[in-house]
Amino acid sequence: MSLTRIALRIAAVEAIKGKTLVRGNVLDTPNGALDIQADGTLRTAEDKPFIAVFTDQGKVERVNGRSLIENGLCDIIFEMGISSAMLETDENSGASMLVGVGIPASDGNQEFFLDVVQRQIGDALADPNNRWAEIWRGLHYRIAKIEFAGARNAEDGQRLAGHQMRLTVELADDPVAREPLDPQTPFMQFLTALEGHGDRSYAEQAAFMRALINGSSEDWEQLQRRRGMTAAELLALGQGPLAADAERATPPMTSATLDVENFNSVTVTGS
C-alpha cells in the first residue's frame, strides 16, 4: 500500500468533515455504504446522509528504472447517498424535510441535495483556509480526470439516491525509507496533523508510518532505494561501496594518490 495514497484519502476525509450538508458523517473506506447490487439496484446500511471516500485503484506507466515509490495516477472516489428514511421533521409543520436544507423530501429535492453536497466537496478541497485541504492538494500534482455518476432505487419502500464523483489524480511519490524529509513537505505535514488530531487510531497510524520511513542512510543507499538499482549499476556511476566490500561499509574517499608513468604523482581529495 502506498503511504501517499493513505495520506491523500485521510486528508480528503478530514478536509470535508463538517463542510457539507452531511455534516460530520464522512466515512473512510466503509464496506457497503452505497452498494450497487448485481441487478443494478442500490442498498445502504447508513441511517443518515453520508459521504464515503475510497482510493481503490491506481496505475503507473513509464516507471523510472525499477522504482517502487512512484504512484502515478490514482483514483479517489467520493460517494454520496440519501434516502427517504434519512429525514428530519419540521417542528412547525410536522412535515418530513431533507436533513440540513429544510426542503420537502421529494425525489427532485433528493437530487438537489446530492448536487449541492458534490459542489460543497469541491469547495472544501479548494478552500485556502482549510489545513487538511492544503495537505490534500500538496499530495498530488494535478487532477487528470473527473467523472460523475448517479444511481437511484425505489424498492423496499425506500427511495435511495446516490452520486459518485471520481477524481483521477497524479499522486506524489512515496517517501523513501531512511531518507530524511523536510518537516514542511506535504507528507510530513500530514503526519503532524494526524498526530495532533486527538484520535487514538490516527495517532497509532502516524506512529506506524513514521517507523516505516524514519532513520538515516548514505546518499548511495538512498539512490539505490529510490531507483531500485543494482550494486553494479551504482558502481558504474561511481556510487556505493567497493565491489569487494562484503559488509558494504566502505567509508567515503577522503584522498588518493594517482601515479602515472613518466608524470608526477597527483593527489586528489574527496568533496
Secondary structure, DSSP 8 states (H G I E B T S, - for coil): --HHHHHHHHHHHHHHTTSSTTTT-EEES-SSTTEE-TTS-EE---SS-EEEEEEEEEE--S-STT-S----EEEEEEEEEEETTSEEE-TTT--EEETTT--B--HHHHHHHHHHHHHHHHHHHH-TT-HHHHHHHHTEEEEEEEEEEEEEE-GGG--EEEEEEEEEEEE-----TT----TTSHHHHHHHHHHTS--HHHHHHHHHHHHHH-S---HHHHHHHHHT--HHHHHHTT-SS-TT-TT-------EEEE--TTS--EEEE--
